[in-house]
Amino acid sequence: MKKRIGILTSGGDCPGLNATIRGAAKALYQRMGDKVEIVGVLNGYDGLINGNYREMDPSEFSGILTVGGTILGTKRTPFKKMRVIEEDQVDKVAAMKKTYKEAKLDCLLCLGGNGTHKTANLLSQEGLNIIGLPKTIDNDIYGTDVTFGFHTAVDIATEVIDRIHTTAGSHSRVMCIEIMGNKAGWLTLYSGIAGGADIILIPEHPYNIEKVAAAVEKRAKAGKNFSILAVAEGAYSVEESKMKRKQWTAQRAEEGHTTATNRIAAQIEQMTGAETRICVPGHMQRGGSPCAYDRVLATQFGSYAAGLVADEHYGVTVAMVNNHVTCNPLVDVAGKSRLVPDDCDMLNVARAMGISLG
C-alpha cells in the first residue's frame, strides 16, 4: 500500500527550503521506491485551507539543492487567526483537516518557523500525522541548536558589514546596519562578530544610548575615524523596556523614527557630532542560494524526516542537538522561542573582543 506524504512551506522564505524538500523527497523515494507518493501543498497553510495541492513527480526534486526560495510557494497565515472565523466564514481548522483527508495524506511535513510550528502542533492535536522541520534565519526555534537558513543569512549579513567598512572608513562615518531579528538577536550577534562590528545591539539586551555614544567617542579618541553598529531590527532601549510595546512604538512615531536603527542613528549624530548613516539590507538576508552548511543541514533534516515517516513517528519536529540530529515533541516546541541567553558564549566572545553591547 502506497503512503501519501504532503509537504508545505509556511511563513517567510529562506535559503535551504528547497534543499530540505529535496532531502526529504529523495530519502523517501530511496526508502520506499514506488510505494510513496509526494503531494505538494501550495503556499503553506493557505493552500491547506483552500485545497490547493498537487501530486509531484520525482523529477521535480532534482536540481533544486542550490535554489533559493521554495518551489511550493509560501504565505504567512498567522496562528492567532487559525481558530478565528473571519468574513469569509471559513473554519480554517476544519478546512485544513478536510483537505488533508481529501488528499488522502498519511502524513504532512511542515517546514517553517515559530508560527508554523504552533499551527503544526494544533493540527497534530487535532489528530493529523504531522512532522515539523525547523526553518528560520532568526535561529530561534526552541529545542534545536540551529535552523536551516540561519548560516546563509549570517554569510549575507556579514558581507554587508564587510562592504560597509570600506565606505565608512572612506567617509569617516558611523554606519548603523539594521539586521533582521525582531525578537531574537542570533543573526545580529553572529554577523556582527564575523563582520567586525564595533557595537552590537540585540533585542534580548536593551541598550543604553549613552553607552553606545560613549563607545563611538572612545573609538574617535583612539584615532579611529569610523564606527560600525550591527543593530537588530527588534532592538530597544532601557527606557523603552520599561514601557508597553504600544507606548514606545507611539513615542518613536511622534519622534519621526519608525525603527530602532533610525532612532539610534539620529541620537548618535546629535550626541557625538559624527556623521551617521543607515544601511538596511532587508530581505536580501532571506534570498539566494543556501551556503554549503545549510545545504548539508537541510539534507540531514530532510533525510531524518523521511526516517520518521517510515517509522510512523509523528507529532514531532526535527532538531539538531550537540551535532546530533534528533526530534522533539511538537507540544514541547510550539509557542516557545530560543533567545540569546545572558550567559551565551558568543556574548562573552564579543565582550572579550571589546565590542560594545550598549
CORTA-V441319 format. One record per residue. N is the residue number from 1. SS is DSSP state (H for helix, E for strand, - for the rest). PHI is phi in whole degrees, 0 to 359 (none if undefined). Layout:
[[N:SS:PHI] [N:SS:PHI]]
//
This chain:
[[1:-:none] [2:-:284] [3:E:259] [4:E:250] [5:E:249] [6:E:270] [7:E:225] [8:E:220] [9:E:240] [10:-:232] [11:-:82] [12:-:290] [13:-:280] [14:-:195] [15:-:297] [16:-:110] [17:H:297] [18:H:294] [19:H:296] [20:H:287] [21:H:304] [22:H:298] [23:H:301] [24:H:294] [25:H:296] [26:H:296] [27:H:291] [28:H:294] [29:H:295] [30:H:295] [31:H:284] [32:H:244] [33:H:58] [34:H:275] [35:H:265] [36:E:229] [37:E:235] [38:E:251] [39:E:246] [40:E:269] [41:E:267] [42:-:272] [43:-:59] [44:H:65] [45:H:294] [46:H:300] [47:H:293] [48:H:290] [49:H:292] [50:H:262] [51:-:72] [52:-:263] [53:E:208] [54:E:205] [55:E:287] [56:-:251] [57:-:267] [58:H:308] [59:H:296] [60:H:290] [61:H:263] [62:-:265] [63:-:78] [64:-:247] [65:-:303] [66:-:261] [67:-:274] [68:-:285] [69:-:71] [70:-:214] [71:-:290] [72:-:267] [73:-:76] [74:-:214] [75:-:203] [76:-:275] [77:-:234] [78:-:306] [79:H:300] [80:H:296] [81:H:257] [82:-:298] [83:-:258] [84:-:263] [85:-:271] [86:-:265] [87:-:301] [88:-:285] [89:-:62] [90:-:269] [91:-:277] [92:H:298] [93:H:296] [94:H:297] [95:H:294] [96:H:294] [97:H:295] [98:H:294] [99:H:297] [100:H:304] [101:H:289] [102:H:297] [103:-:282] [104:-:56] [105:-:281] [106:-:266] [107:E:195] [108:E:229] [109:E:268] [110:E:246] [111:E:263] [112:E:176] [113:-:262] [114:H:297] [115:H:296] [116:H:301] [117:H:290] [118:H:295] [119:H:290] [120:H:300] [121:H:294] [122:H:302] [123:H:294] [124:H:297] [125:H:290] [126:-:275] [127:-:101] [128:-:273] [129:-:273] [130:E:237] [131:E:229] [132:E:263] [133:E:228] [134:E:278] [135:E:240] [136:-:177] [137:-:287] [138:-:280] [139:-:58] [140:-:244] [141:E:277] [142:-:297] [143:-:91] [144:-:233] [145:-:287] [146:-:206] [147:-:242] [148:E:286] [149:-:107] [150:H:295] [151:H:294] [152:H:294] [153:H:297] [154:H:299] [155:H:301] [156:H:293] [157:H:297] [158:H:296] [159:H:297] [160:H:301] [161:H:298] [162:H:304] [163:H:289] [164:H:293] [165:H:306] [166:H:291] [167:H:286] [168:H:295] [169:H:293] [170:H:296] [171:H:256] [172:-:54] [173:-:242] [174:E:265] [175:E:244] [176:E:255] [177:E:256] [178:E:272] [179:E:257] [180:-:298] [181:-:140] [182:-:277] [183:-:243] [184:-:245] [185:-:256] [186:H:305] [187:H:295] [188:H:293] [189:H:296] [190:H:292] [191:H:290] [192:H:296] [193:H:291] [194:H:295] [195:-:267] [196:-:74] [197:-:294] [198:-:273] [199:E:224] [200:E:234] [201:E:239] [202:-:234] [203:-:298] [204:-:290] [205:-:232] [206:-:306] [207:E:266] [208:-:255] [209:H:297] [210:H:293] [211:H:291] [212:H:296] [213:H:298] [214:H:296] [215:H:295] [216:H:294] [217:H:293] [218:H:297] [219:H:295] [220:H:297] [221:H:293] [222:-:276] [223:-:90] [224:-:275] [225:-:269] [226:-:207] [227:E:218] [228:E:244] [229:E:250] [230:E:259] [231:E:242] [232:E:293] [233:-:301] [234:-:264] [235:-:296] [236:-:210] [237:E:277] [238:H:300] [239:H:296] [240:H:294] [241:H:294] [242:-:270] [243:-:252] [244:-:283] [245:H:305] [246:H:299] [247:H:293] [248:H:284] [249:H:291] [250:H:293] [251:H:296] [252:H:299] [253:H:299] [254:H:299] [255:H:281] [256:-:85] [257:-:247] [258:-:278] [259:-:230] [260:H:299] [261:H:297] [262:H:301] [263:H:295] [264:H:298] [265:H:299] [266:H:296] [267:H:292] [268:H:298] [269:H:298] [270:H:291] [271:H:279] [272:H:248] [273:-:81] [274:-:283] [275:-:295] [276:E:235] [277:E:228] [278:E:242] [279:E:231] [280:E:237] [281:-:292] [282:H:53] [283:H:289] [284:H:302] [285:H:292] [286:H:260] [287:-:258] [288:-:83] [289:-:285] [290:-:292] [291:-:289] [292:H:302] [293:H:301] [294:H:291] [295:H:296] [296:H:293] [297:H:299] [298:H:299] [299:H:293] [300:H:299] [301:H:296] [302:H:297] [303:H:297] [304:H:295] [305:H:299] [306:H:298] [307:H:294] [308:H:296] [309:H:297] [310:H:299] [311:-:272] [312:-:54] [313:-:259] [314:-:248] [315:-:75] [316:E:226] [317:E:232] [318:E:290] [319:E:210] [320:E:247] [321:E:230] [322:-:53] [323:-:64] [324:E:233] [325:E:282] [326:E:214] [327:E:212] [328:E:236] [329:E:300] [330:H:304] [331:H:296] [332:H:276] [333:H:258] [334:-:300] [335:-:84] [336:-:245] [337:E:236] [338:-:259] [339:-:260] [340:-:288] [341:-:281] [342:-:299] [343:-:262] [344:-:301] [345:H:303] [346:H:290] [347:H:294] [348:H:294] [349:H:297] [350:H:300] [351:H:296] [352:H:296] [353:-:272] [354:-:81] [355:-:283] [356:E:280] [357:-:253] [358:-:74]]
//
